Structure formats: structure tokens, C-alpha cells
Amino acid sequence: MIFDFLARSEDGPFSSQALDRINSLKGDLARAALISSRMIFRQAQSITSTLSLIGLPAAVLSDDNRVLAMNGDMEALAPRIRTGAGNRISLKNLAANGLVLTALEQLSVAQVSNVQSIPLAAEGNAPALILHLMPVRRNARDIFSRSFAVLIATPVCAAGAPDMRVLSGLFDLTPGEARVARELASGASLEAVSIKLGLKLETVRTYLKRIFLKTGTRRQAELTRMLSGLGRLAT
């Protein structure tokens, strides 16, 4: 970690008093950086543990593709998905591995800000998976935190709409938003959702906009694809 101290050129070089003052802060800055790194690690562990409770294999990745935390469900997918050299995420399928690396690179340079979904072909008795790379949006003022993303795996073979508690817990959806998301995940149109839930079509559209914002998706097809596989989770 590097700290830069700047001054106006017309003020000349730092005085000895200013340098002494800056040097006196070294210990405080080092302690702040250490505490911050520990908090990031614990937060990453909390994310993967929570997702494990609802049956989702997950790993938290740093912006340089290093695994900050991985739950047991994701570890059980090895060797299809595992940590490789330098504690970086690695997929056995080279094509899918390349897509994950490209998605991470795009997230790190802010070329995309929405969820990236990547298919992973079936292998033997292991089902095909959809990998969802979800960017974690952070407070810009949180200067010590490293940007990272959550990688979640869901099986393609799963059927049915996801449980509302899963939707609410995973994406912080309100009960109304979760009901709309669940219907959309099953393939229903906005008009069909409006009729089934007894809501005005404009209300459904408003809910959809909020769901897009909270899930990081932009289109209804993208939302449905991302939610596929959640239907296997226990109700």
C-alpha cells in the first residue's frame, strides 16, 4: 500500500517539521491498513458462509482474481472449479476459464458493472453449470477496501422458480419485488405477472426496474438466466 502526500509546487519542498509529522503517522497508517485487510477477509468469509446456508457454491474474488474466501459447496466442485497458482480461481474447462478471466478484467477496469453469466459444460455425471460473476459495489470513500466480485455456481438442470426467501436474502429484495422476480424467473411475461399477482402493469414495471438495480442485471432475459438454478434450493 502506497500513500502519497502532495503539496503545491510554489510552496517548495516539505519542511523538516512536516516530514517529522508525516513520519509520526506511519504506525497509525500501518495499523489502519492491517485492520482493514482483516475486515475485508471476514466480510468475504461472511458472504460465502451465508450463500452456503442456502445451498449456493460461492467464492469471493479480489480484483486481481485471487480467492479471498470459498465455501465448502464451491470446494466440492473441484477439480472443475478450484484455486490454482497464486491462489487464483481456475476452471478445468479452458474456454469457460477464459471467459471468467475476461469478465474479471472487464469488471476491474469498469467496462461493465452488471452480472456476467458464464456457461460451464456438463462433464461426466456432473451437470452443466451457470457461473454468475456478481460485482460487489463499494463506497468510493472506503479507500482501504479492494474491489471484488462474488462467483456463484448454479446447475442448469434445476427446475422451478426460486424460493422467495432466497431471493430476498440474496439480493435484498422486498416481498413485493421477490414475488415479481419469482414469476419472471419462471418465464412469465410482465402482463402475466400483472394478472397473476393482481398488480397494475406499471407497478410490475417499477418493481422490475428495482430488481434490475439490486441484481445488477439490465434485461429481463438476463435476469431470468441469472436466476436459473436457484429453484433447487430448499424452501
Number of C-alpha atoms within 10 A of each C-alpha: 6 4 6 4 7 8 9 8 7 6 8 8 12 13 10 9 9 11 11 11 11 11 10 11 10 11 10 10 13 12 11 12 16 12 12 17 15 11 13 17 13 13 15 22 17 15 18 25 21 15 19 17 12 17 18 23 23 27 30 29 26 19 17 14 20 19 24 22 20 24 21 15 19 21 16 12 13 13 12 17 18 19 16 12 8 9 12 15 22 23 19 13 14 11 12 17 18 13 15 24 16 12 18 24 16 14 23 19 10 10 10 14 16 19 23 22 20 18 18 24 15 13 11 7 6 11 15 17 21 21 22 22 25 23 24 16 11 12 8 8 7 9 10 15 15 14 17 25 24 23 24 21 26 26 21 19 12 16 13 15 21 25 17 21 17 20 21 17 14 15 15 15 21 16 13 13 20 24 21 24 29 21 20 21 24 16 17 16 12 19 14 14 21 19 11 12 13 10 13 14 15 12 11 21 15 12 20 22 16 15 23 17 13 13 20 20 20 15 12 19 12 16 20 20 16 23 21 22 23 24 22 19 17 11 10
